[in-house]
Amino acid sequence: MIVSDMYPTKSTEVADVILPSASWVEKRVFSVMPKDVPSSGSKQVDPPGEAKNDLWQTIELAKRLGHGNLFPITM
């Protein structure tokens, strides 16, 4: 099981692989406002150490498993 988290949790206790995750202030934030108008904001600080955002982790994992073609974007 692969878990992406910032802190130790019950899931990280049983994980085979733990990916250090960035918090919401360390990555670009997207939200939906009333009337479904998407809103975004820039990250406030850089993630510590080797922490990465969730999308980067997903794309990188897909690439390493030979499925990078499923994600036409680069980060």
All heavy atoms as TSV, in Angstrom:
chain	resi	resn	atom	element	x	y	z
A	1	MET	N	N	0.849	-1.156	0.000
A	1	MET	CA	C	0.000	0.000	0.000
A	1	MET	C	C	0.902	1.226	0.000
A	1	MET	O	O	1.892	1.297	0.726
A	1	MET	CB	C	-0.888	-0.013	1.243
A	1	MET	CG	C	-1.785	1.178	1.326
A	1	MET	SD	S	-3.104	1.044	2.547
A	1	MET	CE	C	-2.267	1.497	4.022
A	2	ILE	N	N	0.552	2.207	-0.820
A	2	ILE	CA	C	1.286	3.460	-0.909
A	2	ILE	C	C	0.436	4.548	-0.274
A	2	ILE	O	O	-0.738	4.702	-0.606
A	2	ILE	CB	C	1.591	3.827	-2.369
A	2	ILE	CG1	C	2.436	2.734	-3.018
A	2	ILE	CG2	C	2.279	5.180	-2.456
A	2	ILE	CD1	C	2.625	2.900	-4.496
A	3	VAL	N	N	1.029	5.298	0.642
A	3	VAL	CA	C	0.313	6.361	1.341
A	3	VAL	C	C	1.081	7.664	1.164
A	3	VAL	O	O	2.304	7.696	1.272
A	3	VAL	CB	C	0.179	6.040	2.848
A	3	VAL	CG1	C	-0.460	7.198	3.596
A	3	VAL	CG2	C	-0.630	4.781	3.053
A	4	SER	N	N	0.361	8.737	0.886
A	4	SER	CA	C	0.949	10.068	0.811
A	4	SER	C	C	0.376	10.878	1.969
A	4	SER	O	O	-0.823	11.139	2.021
A	4	SER	CB	C	0.590	10.715	-0.527
A	4	SER	OG	O	1.043	12.040	-0.565
A	5	ASP	N	N	1.231	11.260	2.902
A	5	ASP	CA	C	0.743	11.977	4.078
A	5	ASP	C	C	1.838	12.864	4.642
A	5	ASP	O	O	3.015	12.658	4.385
A	5	ASP	CB	C	0.277	10.986	5.142
A	5	ASP	CG	C	-0.913	11.516	5.925
A	5	ASP	OD1	O	-0.972	12.741	6.161
A	5	ASP	OD2	O	-1.774	10.719	6.295
A	6	MET	N	N	1.424	13.846	5.440
A	6	MET	CA	C	2.366	14.762	6.076
A	6	MET	C	C	2.819	14.263	7.443
A	6	MET	O	O	3.896	14.598	7.897
A	6	MET	CB	C	1.721	16.146	6.267
A	6	MET	CG	C	1.337	16.804	4.998
A	6	MET	SD	S	0.524	18.425	5.176
A	6	MET	CE	C	0.084	18.551	6.861
A	7	TYR	N	N	1.955	13.524	8.121
A	7	TYR	CA	C	2.200	13.090	9.488
A	7	TYR	C	C	1.951	11.592	9.620
A	7	TYR	O	O	1.201	11.015	8.840
A	7	TYR	CB	C	1.257	13.825	10.451
A	7	TYR	CG	C	1.337	15.322	10.340
A	7	TYR	CD1	C	0.323	16.036	9.727
A	7	TYR	CD2	C	2.435	16.013	10.835
A	7	TYR	CE1	C	0.390	17.421	9.629
A	7	TYR	CE2	C	2.512	17.390	10.743
A	7	TYR	CZ	C	1.483	18.088	10.137
A	7	TYR	OH	O	1.561	19.450	10.043
A	8	PRO	N	N	2.521	10.965	10.635
A	8	PRO	CA	C	2.203	9.555	10.884
A	8	PRO	C	C	0.707	9.391	11.205
A	8	PRO	O	O	0.125	10.181	11.946
A	8	PRO	CB	C	3.050	9.201	12.104
A	8	PRO	CG	C	4.141	10.219	12.127
A	8	PRO	CD	C	3.544	11.466	11.545
A	9	THR	N	N	0.095	8.382	10.589
A	9	THR	CA	C	-1.322	8.079	10.807
A	9	THR	C	C	-1.473	6.564	10.889
A	9	THR	O	O	-0.507	5.828	10.704
A	9	THR	CB	C	-2.186	8.595	9.632
A	9	THR	OG1	O	-1.794	7.901	8.444
A	9	THR	CG2	C	-2.048	10.095	9.426
A	10	LYS	N	N	-2.683	6.102	11.130
A	10	LYS	CA	C	-2.931	4.662	11.129
A	10	LYS	C	C	-2.612	4.069	9.758
A	10	LYS	O	O	-2.140	2.948	9.648
A	10	LYS	CB	C	-4.360	4.360	11.545
A	10	LYS	CG	C	-4.623	4.646	13.017
A	10	LYS	CD	C	-5.962	4.113	13.436
A	10	LYS	CE	C	-6.244	4.449	14.882
A	10	LYS	NZ	N	-5.495	3.645	15.816
A	11	SER	N	N	-2.869	4.826	8.699
A	11	SER	CA	C	-2.561	4.351	7.344
A	11	SER	C	C	-1.060	4.225	7.128
A	11	SER	O	O	-0.590	3.263	6.524
A	11	SER	CB	C	-3.142	5.298	6.298
A	11	SER	OG	O	-4.551	5.310	6.364
A	12	THR	N	N	-0.292	5.194	7.603
A	12	THR	CA	C	1.155	5.117	7.414
A	12	THR	C	C	1.773	3.982	8.225
A	12	THR	O	O	2.824	3.466	7.862
A	12	THR	CB	C	1.859	6.445	7.779
A	12	THR	OG1	O	1.614	6.768	9.150
A	12	THR	CG2	C	1.390	7.579	6.890
A	13	GLU	N	N	1.118	3.581	9.308
A	13	GLU	CA	C	1.619	2.472	10.119
A	13	GLU	C	C	1.646	1.157	9.342
A	13	GLU	O	O	2.497	0.311	9.573
A	13	GLU	CB	C	0.766	2.292	11.380
A	13	GLU	CG	C	0.943	3.387	12.407
A	13	GLU	CD	C	0.009	3.215	13.593
A	13	GLU	OE1	O	-0.573	2.120	13.777
A	13	GLU	OE2	O	-0.135	4.192	14.348
A	14	VAL	N	N	0.715	0.974	8.406
A	14	VAL	CA	C	0.626	-0.282	7.658
A	14	VAL	C	C	1.079	-0.139	6.202
A	14	VAL	O	O	1.031	-1.098	5.449
A	14	VAL	CB	C	-0.815	-0.854	7.699
A	14	VAL	CG1	C	-1.211	-1.187	9.128
A	14	VAL	CG2	C	-1.816	0.105	7.077
A	15	ALA	N	N	1.521	1.053	5.829
A	15	ALA	CA	C	1.925	1.299	4.442
A	15	ALA	C	C	3.226	0.600	4.107
A	15	ALA	O	O	4.106	0.459	4.947
A	15	ALA	CB	C	2.072	2.796	4.208
A	16	ASP	N	N	3.326	0.161	2.858
A	16	ASP	CA	C	4.583	-0.380	2.340
A	16	ASP	C	C	5.513	0.752	1.915
A	16	ASP	O	O	6.724	0.647	2.029
A	16	ASP	CB	C	4.305	-1.292	1.137
A	16	ASP	CG	C	3.471	-2.497	1.540
A	16	ASP	OD1	O	3.882	-3.240	2.436
A	16	ASP	OD2	O	2.382	-2.672	0.947
A	17	VAL	N	N	4.910	1.831	1.395
A	17	VAL	CA	C	5.659	2.997	0.943
A	17	VAL	C	C	4.935	4.238	1.450
A	17	VAL	O	O	3.715	4.337	1.334
A	17	VAL	CB	C	5.746	3.054	-0.601
A	17	VAL	CG1	C	6.435	4.321	-1.074
A	17	VAL	CG2	C	6.442	1.826	-1.143
A	18	ILE	N	N	5.701	5.189	2.012
A	18	ILE	CA	C	5.120	6.453	2.468
A	18	ILE	C	C	5.760	7.576	1.669
A	18	ILE	O	O	6.986	7.731	1.676
A	18	ILE	CB	C	5.365	6.681	3.969
A	18	ILE	CG1	C	4.771	5.532	4.784
A	18	ILE	CG2	C	4.767	8.021	4.406
A	18	ILE	CD1	C	5.166	5.539	6.245
A	19	LEU	N	N	4.936	8.334	0.955
A	19	LEU	CA	C	5.413	9.474	0.180
A	19	LEU	C	C	5.186	10.741	0.997
A	19	LEU	O	O	4.070	10.990	1.450
A	19	LEU	CB	C	4.661	9.571	-1.152
A	19	LEU	CG	C	4.743	8.341	-2.055
A	19	LEU	CD1	C	3.841	8.524	-3.262
A	19	LEU	CD2	C	6.178	8.090	-2.481
A	20	PRO	N	N	6.234	11.554	1.208
A	20	PRO	CA	C	6.050	12.786	1.976
A	20	PRO	C	C	5.226	13.791	1.185
A	20	PRO	O	O	5.585	14.156	0.067
A	20	PRO	CB	C	7.475	13.278	2.207
A	20	PRO	CG	C	8.276	12.671	1.114
A	20	PRO	CD	C	7.606	11.375	0.768
A	21	SER	N	N	4.111	14.211	1.743
A	21	SER	CA	C	3.174	15.071	1.044
A	21	SER	C	C	3.289	16.517	1.503
A	21	SER	O	O	3.566	16.797	2.660
A	21	SER	CB	C	1.749	14.573	1.295
A	21	SER	OG	O	0.825	15.351	0.586
A	22	ALA	N	N	3.040	17.433	0.588
A	22	ALA	CA	C	3.022	18.859	0.905
A	22	ALA	C	C	1.664	19.231	1.495
A	22	ALA	O	O	0.644	18.642	1.151
A	22	ALA	CB	C	3.279	19.676	-0.361
A	23	SER	N	N	1.646	20.210	2.380
A	23	SER	CA	C	0.381	20.692	2.951
A	23	SER	C	C	-0.266	21.685	1.997
A	23	SER	O	O	0.335	22.098	0.998
A	23	SER	CB	C	0.627	21.343	4.311
A	23	SER	OG	O	1.267	22.594	4.138
A	24	TRP	N	N	-1.468	22.132	2.312
A	24	TRP	CA	C	-2.197	23.014	1.407
A	24	TRP	C	C	-1.500	24.356	1.232
A	24	TRP	O	O	-1.632	24.980	0.185
A	24	TRP	CB	C	-3.636	23.199	1.870
A	24	TRP	CG	C	-3.768	23.964	3.151
A	24	TRP	CD1	C	-3.737	23.461	4.420
A	24	TRP	CD2	C	-3.932	25.379	3.289
A	24	TRP	NE1	N	-3.863	24.468	5.331
A	24	TRP	CE2	C	-3.996	25.657	4.668
A	24	TRP	CE3	C	-4.035	26.432	2.398
A	24	TRP	CZ2	C	-4.156	26.942	5.170
A	24	TRP	CZ3	C	-4.196	27.715	2.893
A	24	TRP	CH2	C	-4.259	27.959	4.267
A	25	VAL	N	N	-0.749	24.830	2.212
A	25	VAL	CA	C	-0.057	26.109	2.039
A	25	VAL	C	C	1.214	25.960	1.212
A	25	VAL	O	O	1.810	26.946	0.818
A	25	VAL	CB	C	0.281	26.784	3.389
A	25	VAL	CG1	C	-0.964	27.132	4.156
A	25	VAL	CG2	C	1.217	25.931	4.209
A	26	GLU	N	N	1.612	24.716	0.959
A	26	GLU	CA	C	2.835	24.452	0.203
A	26	GLU	C	C	2.565	24.053	-1.244
A	26	GLU	O	O	3.473	23.657	-1.962
A	26	GLU	CB	C	3.628	23.335	0.895
A	26	GLU	CG	C	4.044	23.701	2.289
A	26	GLU	CD	C	4.434	22.515	3.128
A	26	GLU	OE1	O	4.131	21.360	2.774
A	26	GLU	OE2	O	5.036	22.751	4.184
A	27	LYS	N	N	1.326	24.124	-1.663
A	27	LYS	CA	C	0.999	23.804	-3.039
A	27	LYS	C	C	-0.087	24.741	-3.529
A	27	LYS	O	O	-0.740	25.420	-2.742
A	27	LYS	CB	C	0.560	22.340	-3.183
A	27	LYS	CG	C	-0.584	21.926	-2.289
A	27	LYS	CD	C	-0.799	20.422	-2.361
A	27	LYS	CE	C	-1.774	19.959	-1.310
A	27	LYS	NZ	N	-1.913	18.526	-1.295
A	28	ARG	N	N	-0.282	24.776	-4.814
A	28	ARG	CA	C	-1.326	25.620	-5.386
A	28	ARG	C	C	-2.676	25.083	-4.960
A	28	ARG	O	O	-2.924	23.879	-5.019
A	28	ARG	CB	C	-1.214	25.633	-6.902
A	28	ARG	CG	C	-2.077	26.663	-7.526
A	28	ARG	CD	C	-1.703	26.897	-8.941
A	28	ARG	NE	N	-2.589	27.931	-9.466
A	28	ARG	CZ	C	-2.654	28.272	-10.707
A	28	ARG	NH1	N	-1.874	27.699	-11.578
A	28	ARG	NH2	N	-3.475	29.200	-11.106
A	29	VAL	N	N	-3.555	25.964	-4.534
A	29	VAL	CA	C	-4.849	25.568	-3.972
A	29	VAL	C	C	-5.971	25.871	-4.961
A	29	VAL	O	O	-6.021	26.954	-5.536
A	29	VAL	CB	C	-5.112	26.334	-2.651
A	29	VAL	CG1	C	-6.454	25.956	-2.073
A	29	VAL	CG2	C	-4.005	26.073	-1.658
A	30	PHE	N	N	-6.848	24.912	-5.146
A	30	PHE	CA	C	-8.033	25.101	-5.986
A	30	PHE	C	C	-9.265	24.885	-5.129
A	30	PHE	O	O	-9.297	23.983	-4.301
A	30	PHE	CB	C	-8.055	24.110	-7.152
A	30	PHE	CG	C	-6.956	24.339	-8.136
A	30	PHE	CD1	C	-5.743	23.688	-8.016
A	30	PHE	CD2	C	-7.135	25.227	-9.179
A	30	PHE	CE1	C	-4.722	23.901	-8.915
A	30	PHE	CE2	C	-6.117	25.443	-10.100
A	30	PHE	CZ	C	-4.922	24.786	-9.960
A	31	SER	N	N	-10.269	25.700	-5.318
A	31	SER	CA	C	-11.518	25.514	-4.586
A	31	SER	C	C	-12.681	25.899	-5.486
A	31	SER	O	O	-12.503	26.540	-6.515
A	31	SER	CB	C	-11.538	26.359	-3.303
A	31	SER	OG	O	-11.446	27.730	-3.627
A	32	VAL	N	N	-13.869	25.538	-5.077
A	32	VAL	CA	C	-15.068	25.887	-5.833
A	32	VAL	C	C	-15.898	26.837	-4.975
A	32	VAL	O	O	-16.261	26.522	-3.850
A	32	VAL	CB	C	-15.883	24.627	-6.195
A	32	VAL	CG1	C	-17.157	25.021	-6.910
A	32	VAL	CG2	C	-15.044	23.700	-7.050
A	33	MET	N	N	-16.158	27.992	-5.518
A	33	MET	CA	C	-16.924	29.019	-4.825
A	33	MET	C	C	-18.402	28.834	-5.178
A	33	MET	O	O	-18.749	28.032	-6.043
A	33	MET	CB	C	-16.451	30.406	-5.266
A	33	MET	CG	C	-14.949	30.621	-5.067
A	33	MET	SD	S	-14.446	30.521	-3.353
A	33	MET	CE	C	-15.002	32.091	-2.792
A	34	PRO	N	N	-19.286	29.580	-4.527
A	34	PRO	CA	C	-20.711	29.516	-4.894
A	34	PRO	C	C	-20.896	29.728	-6.395
A	34	PRO	O	O	-20.119	30.446	-7.022
A	34	PRO	CB	C	-21.331	30.662	-4.100
A	34	PRO	CG	C	-20.415	30.856	-2.940
A	34	PRO	CD	C	-19.035	30.511	-3.440
A	35	LYS	N	N	-21.888	29.104	-6.953
A	35	LYS	CA	C	-22.198	29.128	-8.389
A	35	LYS	C	C	-21.126	28.409	-9.200
A	35	LYS	O	O	-20.944	28.667	-10.373
A	35	LYS	CB	C	-22.406	30.557	-8.889
A	35	LYS	CG	C	-23.577	31.256	-8.234
A	35	LYS	CD	C	-23.785	32.607	-8.842
A	35	LYS	CE	C	-24.952	33.298	-8.146
A	35	LYS	NZ	N	-25.226	34.612	-8.689
A	36	ASP	N	N	-20.384	27.492	-8.561
A	36	ASP	CA	C	-19.387	26.664	-9.238
A	36	ASP	C	C	-18.347	27.452	-10.030
A	36	ASP	O	O	-17.945	27.063	-11.107
A	36	ASP	CB	C	-20.073	25.639	-10.153
A	36	ASP	CG	C	-20.913	24.657	-9.366
A	36	ASP	OD1	O	-20.515	24.340	-8.235
A	36	ASP	OD2	O	-21.934	24.214	-9.885
A	37	VAL	N	N	-17.898	28.560	-9.476
A	37	VAL	CA	C	-16.838	29.332	-10.096
A	37	VAL	C	C	-15.518	28.868	-9.495
A	37	VAL	O	O	-15.283	29.044	-8.308
A	37	VAL	CB	C	-17.020	30.848	-9.846
A	37	VAL	CG1	C	-15.859	31.639	-10.435
A	37	VAL	CG2	C	-18.341	31.323	-10.411
A	38	PRO	N	N	-14.646	28.228	-10.288
A	38	PRO	CA	C	-13.385	27.752	-9.716
A	38	PRO	C	C	-12.493	28.912	-9.302
A	38	PRO	O	O	-12.469	29.952	-9.939
A	38	PRO	CB	C	-12.755	26.938	-10.833
A	38	PRO	CG	C	-13.510	27.262	-12.052
A	38	PRO	CD	C	-14.803	27.902	-11.683
A	39	SER	N	N	-11.797	28.713	-8.223
A	39	SER	CA	C	-10.882	29.712	-7.703
A	39	SER	C	C	-9.543	29.047	-7.439
A	39	SER	O	O	-9.486	27.880	-7.078
A	39	SER	CB	C	-11.452	30.284	-6.404
A	39	SER	OG	O	-10.530	31.142	-5.792
A	40	SER	N	N	-8.462	29.766	-7.619
A	40	SER	CA	C	-7.159	29.193	-7.328
A	40	SER	C	C	-6.300	30.220	-6.615
A	40	SER	O	O	-6.533	31.419	-6.697
A	40	SER	CB	C	-6.475	28.706	-8.596
A	40	SER	OG	O	-6.107	29.811	-9.387
A	41	GLY	N	N	-5.310	29.714	-5.908
A	41	GLY	CA	C	-4.380	30.581	-5.215
A	41	GLY	C	C	-2.989	30.001	-5.318
A	41	GLY	O	O	-2.819	28.807	-5.527
A	42	SER	N	N	-2.002	30.847	-5.197
A	42	SER	CA	C	-0.629	30.366	-5.303
A	42	SER	C	C	-0.162	29.811	-3.971
A	42	SER	O	O	-0.714	30.137	-2.920
A	42	SER	CB	C	0.277	31.500	-5.761
A	42	SER	OG	O	0.235	32.556	-4.823
A	43	LYS	N	N	0.868	28.985	-4.016
A	43	LYS	CA	C	1.392	28.415	-2.785
A	43	LYS	C	C	2.009	29.525	-1.952
A	43	LYS	O	O	2.504	30.511	-2.471
A	43	LYS	CB	C	2.382	27.300	-3.067
A	43	LYS	CG	C	3.679	27.737	-3.705
A	43	LYS	CD	C	4.575	26.539	-3.912
A	43	LYS	CE	C	5.891	26.987	-4.518
A	43	LYS	NZ	N	6.827	25.905	-4.604
A	44	GLN	N	N	1.978	29.353	-0.639
A	44	GLN	CA	C	2.474	30.363	0.274
A	44	GLN	C	C	3.939	30.149	0.654
A	44	GLN	O	O	4.667	31.099	0.855
A	44	GLN	CB	C	1.608	30.384	1.542
A	44	GLN	CG	C	0.137	30.632	1.263
A	44	GLN	CD	C	-0.099	31.969	0.592
A	44	GLN	OE1	O	0.370	32.985	1.070
A	44	GLN	NE2	N	-0.799	31.969	-0.529
A	45	VAL	N	N	4.341	28.887	0.790
A	45	VAL	CA	C	5.719	28.547	1.149
A	45	VAL	C	C	6.141	27.301	0.379
A	45	VAL	O	O	5.306	26.559	-0.119
A	45	VAL	CB	C	5.876	28.290	2.674
A	45	VAL	CG1	C	5.595	29.536	3.476
A	45	VAL	CG2	C	4.985	27.160	3.133
A	46	ASP	N	N	7.431	27.067	0.295
A	46	ASP	CA	C	7.932	25.853	-0.343
A	46	ASP	C	C	7.813	24.678	0.617
A	46	ASP	O	O	7.991	24.833	1.828
A	46	ASP	CB	C	9.388	26.015	-0.753
A	46	ASP	CG	C	9.558	26.980	-1.916
A	46	ASP	OD1	O	8.667	27.025	-2.780
A	46	ASP	OD2	O	10.580	27.682	-1.941
A	47	PRO	N	N	7.519	23.481	0.108
A	47	PRO	CA	C	7.438	22.299	0.973
A	47	PRO	C	C	8.805	21.973	1.569
A	47	PRO	O	O	9.830	22.187	0.926
A	47	PRO	CB	C	6.982	21.179	0.043
A	47	PRO	CG	C	6.735	21.778	-1.274
A	47	PRO	CD	C	7.227	23.169	-1.274
A	48	PRO	N	N	8.820	21.446	2.786
A	48	PRO	CA	C	10.095	21.101	3.408
A	48	PRO	C	C	10.674	19.805	2.845
A	48	PRO	O	O	9.946	18.935	2.367
A	48	PRO	CB	C	9.721	20.920	4.879
A	48	PRO	CG	C	8.301	20.471	4.841
A	48	PRO	CD	C	7.694	21.188	3.661
A	49	GLY	N	N	11.980	19.676	2.908
A	49	GLY	CA	C	12.645	18.426	2.537
A	49	GLY	C	C	12.267	17.930	1.163
A	49	GLY	O	O	12.307	18.670	0.185
A	50	GLU	N	N	11.850	16.668	1.089
A	50	GLU	CA	C	11.494	16.043	-0.178
A	50	GLU	C	C	9.985	15.961	-0.399
A	50	GLU	O	O	9.521	15.224	-1.260
A	50	GLU	CB	C	12.103	14.646	-0.238
A	50	GLU	CG	C	13.626	14.685	-0.247
A	50	GLU	CD	C	14.224	13.304	-0.404
A	50	GLU	OE1	O	13.666	12.487	-1.156
A	50	GLU	OE2	O	15.252	13.044	0.246
A	51	ALA	N	N	9.203	16.707	0.372
A	51	ALA	CA	C	7.746	16.684	0.221
A	51	ALA	C	C	7.352	17.212	-1.155
A	51	ALA	O	O	7.926	18.177	-1.650
A	51	ALA	CB	C	7.078	17.512	1.305
A	52	LYS	N	N	6.393	16.546	-1.789
A	52	LYS	CA	C	5.892	16.930	-3.110
A	52	LYS	C	C	4.375	17.014	-3.068
A	52	LYS	O	O	3.721	16.407	-2.221
A	52	LYS	CB	C	6.287	15.885	-4.166
A	52	LYS	CG	C	7.773	15.639	-4.277
A	52	LYS	CD	C	8.471	16.807	-4.906
A	52	LYS	CE	C	9.941	16.458	-5.120
A	52	LYS	NZ	N	10.716	17.595	-5.510
A	53	ASN	N	N	3.801	17.742	-4.043
A	53	ASN	CA	C	2.337	17.795	-4.074
A	53	ASN	C	C	1.761	16.489	-4.640
A	53	ASN	O	O	2.460	15.719	-5.298
A	53	ASN	CB	C	1.836	19.042	-4.809
A	53	ASN	CG	C	1.971	18.981	-6.303
A	53	ASN	OD1	O	1.666	17.965	-6.927
A	53	ASN	ND2	N	2.423	20.064	-6.898
A	54	ASP	N	N	0.502	16.261	-4.369
A	54	ASP	CA	C	-0.159	15.003	-4.715
A	54	ASP	C	C	-0.152	14.723	-6.220
A	54	ASP	O	O	0.055	13.589	-6.643
A	54	ASP	CB	C	-1.599	14.995	-4.209
A	54	ASP	CG	C	-1.690	15.235	-2.713
A	54	ASP	OD1	O	-0.733	14.858	-1.995
A	54	ASP	OD2	O	-2.696	15.790	-2.255
A	55	LEU	N	N	-0.383	15.756	-7.023
A	55	LEU	CA	C	-0.419	15.546	-8.475
A	55	LEU	C	C	0.952	15.126	-8.986
A	55	LEU	O	O	1.058	14.198	-9.794
A	55	LEU	CB	C	-0.900	16.808	-9.196
A	55	LEU	CG	C	-1.001	16.713	-10.709
A	55	LEU	CD1	C	-1.938	15.581	-11.130
A	55	LEU	CD2	C	-1.461	18.037	-11.298
A	56	TRP	N	N	2.015	15.766	-8.524
A	56	TRP	CA	C	3.368	15.390	-8.929
A	56	TRP	C	C	3.627	13.928	-8.567
A	56	TRP	O	O	4.167	13.172	-9.369
A	56	TRP	CB	C	4.412	16.298	-8.269
A	56	TRP	CG	C	5.802	15.980	-8.719
A	56	TRP	CD1	C	6.463	16.548	-9.770
A	56	TRP	CD2	C	6.693	15.005	-8.165
A	56	TRP	NE1	N	7.718	15.991	-9.896
A	56	TRP	CE2	C	7.890	15.039	-8.916
A	56	TRP	CE3	C	6.619	14.118	-7.107
A	56	TRP	CZ2	C	8.975	14.216	-8.646
A	56	TRP	CZ3	C	7.704	13.294	-6.837
A	56	TRP	CH2	C	8.863	13.350	-7.598
A	57	GLN	N	N	3.244	13.519	-7.354
A	57	GLN	CA	C	3.467	12.139	-6.912
A	57	GLN	C	C	2.720	11.152	-7.806
A	57	GLN	O	O	3.264	10.115	-8.186
A	57	GLN	CB	C	3.028	11.967	-5.459
A	57	GLN	CG	C	3.920	12.687	-4.484
A	57	GLN	CD	C	3.425	12.590	-3.063
A	57	GLN	OE1	O	2.289	12.198	-2.797
A	57	GLN	NE2	N	4.279	12.952	-2.127
A	58	THR	N	N	1.488	11.472	-8.155
A	58	THR	CA	C	0.687	10.580	-8.995
A	58	THR	C	C	1.304	10.432	-10.384
A	58	THR	O	O	1.442	9.318	-10.903
A	58	THR	CB	C	-0.757	11.111	-9.119
A	58	THR	OG1	O	-1.326	11.209	-7.809
A	58	THR	CG2	C	-1.611	10.215	-9.983
A	59	ILE	N	N	1.696	11.556	-10.987
A	59	ILE	CA	C	2.288	11.514	-12.326
A	59	ILE	C	C	3.616	10.773	-12.305
A	59	ILE	O	O	3.892	9.937	-13.170
A	59	ILE	CB	C	2.453	12.932	-12.888
A	59	ILE	CG1	C	1.082	13.556	-13.143
A	59	ILE	CG2	C	3.293	12.939	-14.160
A	59	ILE	CD1	C	1.118	15.034	-13.470
A	60	GLU	N	N	4.451	11.032	-11.310
A	60	GLU	CA	C	5.761	10.389	-11.224
A	60	GLU	C	C	5.612	8.881	-11.008
A	60	GLU	O	O	6.343	8.083	-11.600
A	60	GLU	CB	C	6.576	11.020	-10.097
A	60	GLU	CG	C	8.026	10.649	-10.114
A	60	GLU	CD	C	8.771	11.108	-11.350
A	60	GLU	OE1	O	8.381	12.098	-11.997
A	60	GLU	OE2	O	9.785	10.451	-11.681
A	61	LEU	N	N	4.673	8.476	-10.184
A	61	LEU	CA	C	4.432	7.048	-9.957
A	61	LEU	C	C	3.982	6.380	-11.254
A	61	LEU	O	O	4.470	5.301	-11.610
A	61	LEU	CB	C	3.393	6.848	-8.856
A	61	LEU	CG	C	3.082	5.415	-8.474
A	61	LEU	CD1	C	4.321	4.702	-7.948
A	61	LEU	CD2	C	1.983	5.370	-7.423
A	62	ALA	N	N	3.067	7.030	-11.983
A	62	ALA	CA	C	2.603	6.474	-13.254
A	62	ALA	C	C	3.763	6.320	-14.243
A	62	ALA	O	O	3.887	5.296	-14.908
A	62	ALA	CB	C	1.515	7.368	-13.854
A	63	LYS	N	N	4.626	7.327	-14.317
A	63	LYS	CA	C	5.790	7.255	-15.210
A	63	LYS	C	C	6.677	6.061	-14.857
A	63	LYS	O	O	7.107	5.310	-15.724
A	63	LYS	CB	C	6.618	8.528	-15.113
A	63	LYS	CG	C	6.036	9.725	-15.797
A	63	LYS	CD	C	6.976	10.911	-15.584
A	63	LYS	CE	C	6.416	12.189	-16.114
A	63	LYS	NZ	N	7.302	13.335	-15.816
A	64	ARG	N	N	6.954	5.907	-13.569
A	64	ARG	CA	C	7.865	4.839	-13.131
A	64	ARG	C	C	7.271	3.452	-13.292
A	64	ARG	O	O	7.993	2.464	-13.360
A	64	ARG	CB	C	8.289	5.089	-11.687
A	64	ARG	CG	C	9.156	6.325	-11.573
A	64	ARG	CD	C	9.538	6.632	-10.158
A	64	ARG	NE	N	10.226	7.905	-10.101
A	64	ARG	CZ	C	11.126	8.213	-9.190
A	64	ARG	NH1	N	11.453	7.343	-8.254
A	64	ARG	NH2	N	11.691	9.397	-9.191
A	65	LEU	N	N	5.937	3.394	-13.374
A	65	LEU	CA	C	5.266	2.112	-13.609
A	65	LEU	C	C	5.002	1.888	-15.094
A	65	LEU	O	O	4.333	0.933	-15.473
A	65	LEU	CB	C	3.956	2.037	-12.818
A	65	LEU	CG	C	4.111	1.990	-11.294
A	65	LEU	CD1	C	2.738	2.072	-10.621
A	65	LEU	CD2	C	4.834	0.723	-10.862
A	66	GLY	N	N	5.521	2.801	-15.936
A	66	GLY	CA	C	5.377	2.641	-17.378
A	66	GLY	C	C	4.072	3.166	-17.948
A	66	GLY	O	O	3.693	2.817	-19.058
A	67	HIS	N	N	3.373	4.028	-17.204
A	67	HIS	CA	C	2.093	4.563	-17.666
A	67	HIS	C	C	2.094	6.088	-17.737
A	67	HIS	O	O	1.050	6.717	-17.592
A	67	HIS	CB	C	0.955	4.078	-16.762
A	67	HIS	CG	C	0.809	2.595	-16.749
A	67	HIS	ND1	N	0.309	1.888	-17.814
A	67	HIS	CD2	C	1.133	1.681	-15.807
A	67	HIS	CE1	C	0.322	0.594	-17.526
A	67	HIS	NE2	N	0.824	0.441	-16.315
A	68	GLY	N	N	3.270	6.672	-17.926
A	68	GLY	CA	C	3.376	8.123	-18.002
A	68	GLY	C	C	2.575	8.725	-19.139
A	68	GLY	O	O	2.178	9.889	-19.083
A	69	ASN	N	N	2.311	7.931	-20.176
A	69	ASN	CA	C	1.512	8.419	-21.312
A	69	ASN	C	C	0.068	8.740	-20.919
A	69	ASN	O	O	-0.629	9.428	-21.648
A	69	ASN	CB	C	1.521	7.407	-22.454
A	69	ASN	CG	C	0.922	6.075	-22.043
A	69	ASN	OD1	O	1.127	5.613	-20.918
A	69	ASN	ND2	N	0.198	5.460	-22.943
A	70	LEU	N	N	-0.378	8.293	-19.772
A	70	LEU	CA	C	-1.733	8.599	-19.303
A	70	LEU	C	C	-1.853	10.034	-18.792
A	70	LEU	O	O	-2.963	10.530	-18.614
A	70	LEU	CB	C	-2.146	7.635	-18.195
A	70	LEU	CG	C	-2.214	6.149	-18.599
A	70	LEU	CD1	C	-2.502	5.286	-17.388
A	70	LEU	CD2	C	-3.262	5.937	-19.670
A	71	PHE	N	N	-0.709	10.678	-18.573
A	71	PHE	CA	C	-0.696	12.047	-18.078
A	71	PHE	C	C	0.098	12.906	-19.052
A	71	PHE	O	O	1.318	12.980	-18.965
A	71	PHE	CB	C	-0.045	12.099	-16.683
A	71	PHE	CG	C	-0.823	11.363	-15.645
A	71	PHE	CD1	C	-0.561	10.037	-15.375
A	71	PHE	CD2	C	-1.838	12.005	-14.948
A	71	PHE	CE1	C	-1.291	9.354	-14.406
A	71	PHE	CE2	C	-2.564	11.345	-13.990
A	71	PHE	CZ	C	-2.291	10.008	-13.716
A	72	PRO	N	N	-0.571	13.563	-19.988
A	72	PRO	CA	C	0.132	14.344	-21.008
A	72	PRO	C	C	0.751	15.632	-20.482
A	72	PRO	O	O	1.431	16.320	-21.206
A	72	PRO	CB	C	-0.958	14.623	-22.053
A	72	PRO	CG	C	-2.221	14.578	-21.277
A	72	PRO	CD	C	-2.012	13.557	-20.200
A	73	ILE	N	N	0.512	15.972	-19.206
A	73	ILE	CA	C	1.088	17.193	-18.645
A	73	ILE	C	C	2.414	16.879	-17.969
A	73	ILE	O	O	2.687	15.739	-17.603
A	73	ILE	CB	C	0.124	17.865	-17.643
A	73	ILE	CG1	C	-0.133	16.951	-16.427
A	73	ILE	CG2	C	-1.169	18.252	-18.307
A	73	ILE	CD1	C	-0.905	17.596	-15.321
A	74	THR	N	N	3.242	17.895	-17.834
A	74	THR	CA	C	4.498	17.731	-17.103
A	74	THR	C	C	4.510	18.711	-15.942
A	74	THR	O	O	3.859	19.752	-15.996
A	74	THR	CB	C	5.718	18.013	-18.004
A	74	THR	OG1	O	5.612	19.328	-18.523
A	74	THR	CG2	C	5.795	17.004	-19.136
A	75	MET	N	N	5.248	18.362	-14.941
A	75	MET	CA	C	5.339	19.242	-13.761
A	75	MET	C	C	6.783	19.485	-13.427
A	75	MET	O	O	7.626	18.689	-13.580
A	75	MET	CB	C	4.638	18.609	-12.580
A	75	MET	CG	C	3.165	18.438	-12.812
A	75	MET	SD	S	2.249	18.143	-11.317
A	75	MET	CE	C	2.307	19.746	-10.586
